Amino acid sequence: MDFPELIHARRSVRAYKDQPVERKLLDLCLDAARMAPSACNSQPWTFLVIDDRETICHVADTACSGIYTMNRFIATAPVLIIFVTEKSKLVARMGGQVRDVRYNLIDIGIAGAHLTLQAAVLGLGTCWIGWFNEKALKKTLKLPLSTQVDIIMPLGYPDEEPKDKLRKSLNEVRQYLKWGK
């Protein structure tokens, strides 16, 4: 599949087959994320991989309870990838302060995009989850309170038919500019 086909085909998946993901395929996805560009080559990420059914269910129970229940479907995924956001290099943090930009979050987004696209090439589905109880997740995984977790990404073989993507037209999001006009 070429790149335009890939970006049009990739969808968020919320239902997964009860089928393990081979570590070789999982490592290809994680390596794609690892190779993502980052501000000042900070690589401000750690990927915590959970492929144990009992741990996945426990994470879903705690991180997706209460006001977060809409994402309880993560319990059906054979793999959860927890994106831990690390600090950027000092130069990137200083530049970010000047520009009022958190480059480490941009970097995490790029890494996540690489991972989701690699997964799609391999026939795997993913979904970005940013709405979860971070405090409960950290307690469940015994992570220090200072740890910053921004994304939970379920990953597995899709068990649903892809839905149409609803996107604005190119004309709605594109503007060509000329100097002096």
URMOUR-V843818 format. One record per backbone hydrogen bond with DSSP energy under -1.0 kcal/mol. CO is the residue of the C=O (numbers start at 1). NH is the residue of the N-H. Records with the same first field share a line. If there is no record, write none. Layout:
CO: NH + NH
This chain:
2: 6
3: 7
4: 8
5: 9
6: 10
15: 159
17: 19
22: 26
23: 27
24: 28
25: 29
26: 30
27: 31
28: 32
29: 33
30: 34
31: 35
33: 36
38: 41
39: 42
43: 45
44: 86
46: 84
48: 82
50: 80
52: 56
53: 57
54: 58
55: 59
56: 60
57: 61
58: 62
59: 63
60: 64
63: 133
65: 68
66: 69
68: 71
69: 72
71: 74
72: 75
73: 76
74: 77
79: 155
80: 50
81: 153
82: 48
83: 150
84: 46
89: 93
90: 94
91: 95
92: 96
93: 97
94: 98
95: 99
96: 100 + 101
101: 103
102: 105 + 106
103: 107
104: 108
105: 109
106: 110
107: 111
108: 112
109: 113
110: 114
111: 115
112: 116
113: 117
114: 118
115: 119
116: 120
117: 121
118: 122
119: 124
120: 123
125: 156
126: 13
129: 152
132: 134
133: 137
134: 138
135: 139
136: 140
137: 141
138: 143
144: 147
148: 85
151: 83
152: 129
153: 81
155: 79
156: 125
157: 17
170: 174
178: 181
